[in-house]
Amino acid sequence: MSRSYRISVSESVNQHVRVDDGFEVQLELLHILSKEQMAELLAAELEGLGFEREGKLMRRVDDNGVELEVDLEAATLKAHRSASVDVEKTIEISGNVEEERMTAGRARLEERATRQLDEEVESAREELTTETTELLEQSLRDLRSELDAACNRATASALKIKARQIGEIQEISENAETGEITIKVKV
């Protein structure tokens, strides 16, 4: 007759989980002047929004940790965010094991504990990924109108410069609400 023993196994995990997410979007910037001139006009507008220039790139880090980068030549916006969390968890599992199957029983319990810990780490990773993605999406929604307005102002400045190149400007009227601009030029 074999005896049954109650055994317990304890497994721990201490893991640093890091996720990265980002996106890239094209800015709506009309190329009325040369790429270089349009880039300079856009850069001036972005500086007013807190971006700092680094060569042909404009960068800003928002309060929520989202890193923004505008490529002036390509007129693209890249947004990126990294997040991390430390997962520290200990699981203890008990089970009844017959005396002659003690080693195999202990191994099964250890495997079950390890699997549960792996699920905990993966759950933390998925939660962090979801949080990071939602934060980026919210950042894009908030930023879209700000960047559209900057592109519109850069385009308006380019139209005024182009109008001066064509002839003598007679009248300029702008509607800030609709973004409309009317320029009368005497050629």
N, C-alpha and C positions, 0 to 999 in steps of 0.2 A: 504494500500500500504506500502510495507516494504522499508526501506532505505538500501542502500548499503554503506558500509564504507571501506575505504582503511586502512588496518592495516599492520604494520611491526613488525616482530619479529627478535630478534638478539640472536644468540647462539654462544658461544665461546668454544674452547678446548685449553687446555694447557697440553700436555701429553708428557712424556718421553718414547720414543720407543727404545727398546734394542733388538738386535738379536745376536744369537750365531750360529756359524757353525764350522764344523771341519770334519776331515777324519782320517782314520788310514790305513796305508799300511805296508805290510811285506817287510823288507829289504832282499835283496838277499845276504845272508852270508852263505858260506859253512862251515859246522862244521867239520873242519879238526882236530882240537884239542878239548879239553873239552869245554863245554859251558862257564865255568868261564874264561878259557884262551882266547877264542874267544871274549868274552865280554871285556876283558882288552885290547886286540888288537884294537877292534873297538873303545873303549873309547879313546885310545891314538890318533886315527885318527880324531875322532870327536872334541877333544880338539883343534886340529889344525884348525878346521873350526869354532872356536868360541863358541863351546858348553861348558857348565860348568857342572861338575859332582855333582849330589845330590844322593848319595847312588848308587842304581842300575839304575838310570836315568841320562840322559844327557839332559840339557835344553838350549834353546837359544830363544831370542825374536828378530825377524828381524825388520828392520827399518819400514816396513809397518804394524807392529803390530801383525803379525802372530807369535803365540807361538808354538815352536817346542819342542817335547819331544821324546827322543829315549829311549825305554826300552831295556837295554843292554842284558838281559837274553832272552827275547822273540824276539829280533831283529826286533822290530816294531817301526814305526814312527807315532806319533800322531801330527796333526797340528790343531790349534784352533785359532779362531779370534772372538772377540766380537766387536760390533759397536753400537753406539747409536746416536739418534738425538732427539732434542726437537721440537715438532710440536705445533706451536701456530697459531691459525687461528680463525677468527671471520667471521661469515656469517650473512648477513641480508637479509631476504626474505620479500617481500610485496605481498599482495593479496587483492582482493575485497571480502568482506564477508557481507552477509545480516545481518541485525540487529538481527533477532531472532536466527541466527546461529553463533553468535559472538564467543562463547566459543568453539564450535566444530571447527570453522574455524581457530581460533588461535591455537588450539591443532594440527590441520593438518599442519599448517605452521611450528610450533615448531618441529614436527616429521620430516618434510622434511628437515629442517635445521640440525637437529641432524643426520639424515641419511647421508647428504652430508659431515658433519664433520667426521663421522665414515669412510666414503669412503676416505677422505683426509688422515686420520691416517693410514688406511690400505694401501693406495698407498705409503705412506712414508715408511712403514714397508717392503713392497714388493721391493721397490727400494733399500733400505738398505740391504735386504737379497741378492738381485741379485749382488749388488756391493761387498758384503762380500764373496759370493761364487766365483765370478770371481777372486777376489784377492787371495783366497785360491788356486784356480786352477792354476793361474799364478805362485804362490809361489811353488806349487808342480812341475810344469814344470821346473822352474829355479833350484829347489833344487835336482831334480832327478839325474842329471848328477853329481852333487857335492857328493851326498850320495853314488851313484854307485861307484864312484872313491874311496871314503873312504872305502867302503866294499871290493873293489878289492885290495886295498893296505893292508887291514887287512888280507885278504885271502892269499896274496903273503907272508906276514910275517909269517903266520901260516904254509905255505908250506915250508918255509926255516927252521923253527923250527922243523917241522916233519922230514924233510930231514936229519937234524943233529942228530935226534934221531935214524934214520935208519942206518946211517953210516957216512962215511967221504965225505963231499961235495967236488967234483972235480971241478965243474964249474957251474956258474949261469949266465944265459943270460936273459935279460928282454927287451921287446919291449913296450915302454911306449904308443905308438900309439894304438896298438891292445890289450894291456893288457896281452900279452902272456909272460909266464915265463917258462924257461927250466932249470931244475936242474939235474946235473949229480952227482950221489951218488955212492961211492965205498962201497960195503957192506962187 
